[in-house]
């Protein structure tokens, strides 16, 4: 049996293409669509990501909404 995943010492693996794509979308402030596991949908730009959450800004004047990574079924660019 493997060792349990320890989020306190883990880092995002920037060699992974998915992490690199998300970072590119963050830099370009790309508008994204996130389809959540429950079927609801959220649109906005990704502000940052970490091992647990995506921060999605739906309105430039509003604070970002935090979405648990494991609740996202589909994440795609709207460009």
Backbone as CSV, one residue per row, in Angstrom:
resi,resn,N_x,N_y,N_z,CA_x,CA_y,CA_z,C_x,C_y,C_z
1,UNK,0.847,-1.182,0.000,0.000,0.000,0.000,0.889,1.241,0.000
2,UNK,0.553,2.217,-0.837,1.365,3.426,-0.969,1.197,4.358,0.212
3,UNK,2.045,5.350,0.262,1.950,6.341,1.331,0.816,7.310,1.028
4,UNK,0.169,7.836,2.068,-0.928,8.778,1.834,-0.404,10.065,1.205
5,UNK,-1.250,10.696,0.406,-0.901,11.951,-0.245,-0.859,13.048,0.796
6,UNK,0.238,13.761,0.876,0.409,14.834,1.856,0.390,16.174,1.138
7,UNK,-0.710,16.902,1.261,-0.852,18.183,0.568,0.074,19.253,1.138
8,UNK,0.594,19.070,2.327,1.460,20.090,2.917,2.827,20.128,2.251
9,UNK,3.248,19.041,1.622,4.560,19.029,0.979,4.464,18.885,-0.535
10,UNK,3.275,18.659,-1.061,3.103,18.477,-2.506,3.119,19.821,-3.221
11,UNK,3.535,19.794,-4.466,3.542,20.984,-5.318,2.843,20.659,-6.621
12,UNK,2.341,21.694,-7.295,1.814,21.491,-8.637,2.974,21.082,-9.528
13,UNK,2.785,20.063,-10.306,3.820,19.575,-11.212,3.736,20.356,-12.517
14,UNK,4.593,21.354,-12.658,4.536,22.224,-13.829,5.048,21.552,-15.096
15,UNK,5.494,20.317,-15.000,5.861,19.588,-16.213,4.632,18.940,-16.863
16,UNK,3.512,18.930,-16.149,2.286,18.342,-16.678,1.614,19.320,-17.640
17,UNK,1.177,18.838,-18.811,0.576,19.735,-19.798,-0.684,20.436,-19.299
18,UNK,-1.485,19.772,-18.479,-2.700,20.402,-17.964,-2.380,21.588,-17.061
19,UNK,-1.382,21.459,-16.227,-0.974,22.554,-15.339,-0.439,23.709,-16.175
20,UNK,0.367,23.399,-17.186,0.909,24.454,-18.059,-0.210,25.173,-18.811
21,UNK,-1.220,24.427,-19.285,-2.338,25.049,-20.000,-3.114,25.976,-19.082
22,UNK,-3.402,25.523,-17.871,-4.128,26.368,-16.918,-3.330,27.629,-16.595
23,UNK,-2.014,27.508,-16.440,-1.177,28.677,-16.159,-1.213,29.656,-17.332
24,UNK,-1.229,29.144,-18.564,-1.331,30.014,-19.744,-2.667,30.746,-19.739
25,UNK,-3.749,30.061,-19.388,-5.065,30.702,-19.315,-5.099,31.761,-18.223
26,UNK,-4.421,31.507,-17.113,-4.347,32.503,-16.036,-3.623,33.746,-16.541
27,UNK,-2.472,33.560,-17.185,-1.696,34.705,-17.682,-2.479,35.532,-18.694
28,UNK,-3.238,34.870,-19.569,-3.977,35.586,-20.615,-5.369,36.046,-20.161
29,UNK,-5.729,35.714,-18.913,-7.057,36.067,-18.368,-8.188,35.526,-19.246
30,UNK,-7.967,34.349,-19.770,-8.927,33.668,-20.650,-10.226,33.358,-19.907
31,UNK,-11.366,33.607,-20.547,-12.657,33.253,-19.945,-12.874,31.751,-20.145
32,UNK,-13.230,31.082,-19.059,-13.386,29.633,-19.051,-14.791,29.247,-18.631
33,UNK,-15.152,28.042,-18.982,-16.396,27.429,-18.527,-16.020,26.219,-17.688
34,UNK,-16.518,26.171,-16.474,-16.297,25.029,-15.596,-17.622,24.321,-15.404
35,UNK,-17.695,23.080,-15.810,-18.879,22.277,-15.551,-18.587,21.477,-14.290
36,UNK,-19.436,21.637,-13.292,-19.220,20.987,-12.010,-19.851,19.602,-11.991
37,UNK,-19.386,18.782,-11.092,-19.847,17.392,-10.994,-21.350,17.288,-10.848
38,UNK,-21.966,18.219,-10.146,-23.410,18.198,-9.934,-24.214,18.649,-11.128
39,UNK,-23.535,19.105,-12.210,-24.234,19.523,-13.413,-24.303,21.024,-13.599
40,UNK,-24.045,21.811,-12.545,-24.089,23.265,-12.713,-22.845,23.743,-13.452
41,UNK,-22.922,24.978,-13.940,-21.846,25.528,-14.751,-21.451,26.897,-14.209
42,UNK,-20.182,27.211,-14.329,-19.626,28.469,-13.848,-18.734,29.023,-14.949
43,UNK,-18.842,30.327,-15.227,-17.988,30.960,-16.229,-17.231,32.108,-15.594
44,UNK,-15.987,32.267,-15.998,-15.157,33.356,-15.501,-13.714,33.093,-15.858
45,UNK,-12.841,33.964,-15.374,-11.413,33.772,-15.639,-10.735,33.195,-14.398
46,UNK,-9.804,32.312,-14.654,-9.052,31.672,-13.582,-8.016,32.659,-13.068
47,UNK,-8.019,32.891,-11.753,-7.095,33.841,-11.138,-5.855,33.109,-10.637
48,UNK,-6.051,31.978,-9.987,-4.951,31.138,-9.532,-5.460,29.730,-9.308
49,UNK,-4.498,28.812,-9.142,-4.814,27.421,-8.830,-3.828,26.940,-7.775
50,UNK,-4.296,26.026,-6.951,-3.398,25.322,-6.045,-3.835,23.857,-6.036
51,UNK,-3.335,23.082,-5.116,-3.636,21.651,-5.105,-5.093,21.342,-4.764
52,UNK,-5.780,22.267,-4.093,-7.168,22.032,-3.666,-8.209,22.802,-4.460
53,UNK,-7.874,24.034,-4.859,-8.891,24.938,-5.393,-8.463,25.622,-6.684
54,UNK,-9.493,26.052,-7.439,-9.359,27.020,-8.515,-10.030,28.291,-8.004
55,UNK,-9.422,29.446,-8.238,-10.061,30.731,-7.934,-10.563,31.286,-9.256
56,UNK,-11.884,31.451,-9.366,-12.518,31.885,-10.607,-13.189,33.234,-10.370
57,UNK,-12.816,34.220,-11.185,-13.418,35.550,-11.085,-14.476,35.673,-12.169
58,UNK,-15.724,35.821,-11.743,-16.844,35.943,-12.667,-17.083,37.386,-13.080
59,UNK,-16.738,38.325,-12.214,-16.944,39.750,-12.455,-15.671,40.472,-12.017
60,UNK,-15.122,41.351,-12.856,-13.872,42.031,-12.497,-13.934,42.796,-11.173
61,UNK,-15.115,43.235,-10.775,-15.263,44.008,-9.543,-15.500,43.126,-8.315
62,UNK,-15.707,41.835,-8.524,-16.044,40.935,-7.421,-14.839,40.071,-7.031
63,UNK,-14.818,39.614,-5.797,-13.753,38.688,-5.409,-13.940,37.343,-6.108
64,UNK,-12.877,36.571,-6.240,-13.009,35.273,-6.908,-13.818,34.274,-6.082
65,UNK,-14.388,33.317,-6.788,-15.099,32.195,-6.181,-14.111,31.035,-6.129
66,UNK,-14.038,30.353,-5.001,-13.157,29.195,-4.891,-13.933,27.929,-5.216
67,UNK,-13.383,27.122,-6.111,-14.014,25.874,-6.540,-13.039,24.744,-6.262
68,UNK,-13.506,23.742,-5.539,-12.641,22.575,-5.275,-12.320,21.878,-6.593
69,UNK,-11.062,21.563,-6.789,-10.614,20.921,-8.029,-11.372,19.626,-8.300
70,UNK,-11.613,18.850,-7.250,-12.256,17.551,-7.454,-13.753,17.664,-7.748
71,UNK,-14.302,18.870,-7.736,-15.709,19.084,-8.085,-15.894,19.480,-9.541
72,UNK,-14.790,19.677,-10.273,-14.865,20.105,-11.660,-14.826,18.886,-12.574
73,UNK,-15.875,18.731,-13.393,-15.926,17.619,-14.337,-15.274,17.994,-15.657
74,UNK,-15.543,19.226,-16.155,-15.010,19.699,-17.432,-14.603,21.158,-17.258
75,UNK,-13.431,21.497,-17.780,-12.948,22.866,-17.766,-12.484,23.184,-19.182
76,UNK,-13.077,24.229,-19.794,-12.706,24.525,-21.191,-12.677,26.023,-21.418
77,UNK,-11.896,26.415,-22.413,-11.781,27.808,-22.810,-13.004,28.203,-23.638
78,UNK,-13.458,29.434,-23.492,-14.579,29.931,-24.272,-14.115,30.791,-25.449
79,UNK,-12.818,30.838,-25.695,-12.293,31.629,-26.823,-12.348,30.845,-28.112
